[in-house]
Amino acid sequence: MTLVAIETSCDETSAAVVRDGRVLSNIVSSQARLHAEYGGVVPELATREHLRNFLPVTQEALRAALVTADDLRAVAATRGPGLPNALMVGLKAGQAIAFALRKPFLGIHHHEAHLYSPWVSGPPPVADFNAFQPNVSLIVSGGHTMLIYMESEWKHRLLGGTLDDAAGECFDKVAKLAGLPYPGGPELDRLAAQGNPLAYDFPRPLLREPNDDFSFAGLKTSVRYFLQKHPEILEQAAKTRDLCASVQAAIVEVLVTKTLRAARRLGVRCVTASGGVTCNSALRRELSAACQRESFTLRLADKSLCTDNAAIIGILAERKLAHGQVATSLDAEILPNWTLS
């Protein structure tokens, strides 16, 4: 099966071509520079850019994969969750392509695609679902932080999620408080690598609570008040690096501790992690070290598949179709608040 997939849930326009579990192309057009002026994603601008970029990005994906429209056997697109107008561009474009080619269409849950992305690896990326085993999965991004119990393929349930700010949102907001350029999360990670994570003691929200939920709004507020009392910190490069390292250490400790605690409680021996924040170097390092100490198998999504991209949408759509998933109606609407149950 050769399938084209489209992803426009936020501020990146992406199209990918997948064939038999192998990613033939994965083109991503980032809008980071456009939104940098505003310090965050502006939905109206994101939608306008999707409309401008969708066609050339999709054409480039087909060219890079050396396929034509006649080779396609199915079409997929992100149906939700995400920014409503941004989602609308990709979903309706995918439905139009499927209608024109008379091919089946599948609307995919963005988080579910991330959930299965740790089983895709290598250059070129290839899905290896034969290696699947029951696991606790951490999905962590700018908009969501959640733990999922995957008992078997296609059978999963939500253990807990963010009660307010997601981990990625906390990274970005702290970076903005520190005056770092947008997008702030990667820049904070870069500076933290040169800082002392023990320099400042910030709270670890819900760390000791016997649940699987997350809350990072209090940590962000703590940093804000701390900087109001100590504005001189941002005038010294070394202390700014220490601040970044200390905040990062607090977030990472919560993510790692709660993930492994859930895995132990459920009796699984495998942990996975995916989503944009999984690119964070400290999270990858600390989660790897913790899993090694406790003899857990760890599968981290490849960094190229952590941020928003159409490859993971295509991989999941192809597998669903192969397992008899009924095609999504061409009249189906977006689901911007679609929850992962």
Secondary structure, 3 states (H helix, E strand, C coil): CEEEEEECCCCEEEEEEEECCEEEEEEEEECHHHHHCCCCCCHHHHHHHHHHHHHHHHHHHHHHHCCCHHHCCEEEEEEECCCHHHHHHHHHHHHHHHHHHCCCEEEEEHHHHHHHHHHEECCCCEECHHHCCCEEEEEECCCCEEEEEEEECCEEEEEEEECCCCHHHHHHHHHHHCCCCCCHHHHHHHHHCCCCCCCCCCCCCCCCCCCCCECCHHHHHHHHHHHHHCHHHHHCHHHHHHHHHHHHHHHHHHHHHHHHHHHHHHCCCEEEEECHHHHCHHHHHHHHHHHHHCCCEEEECCHHHCCCCHHHHHHHHHHHHHCCCCCCCCCCCCCCCCCCC
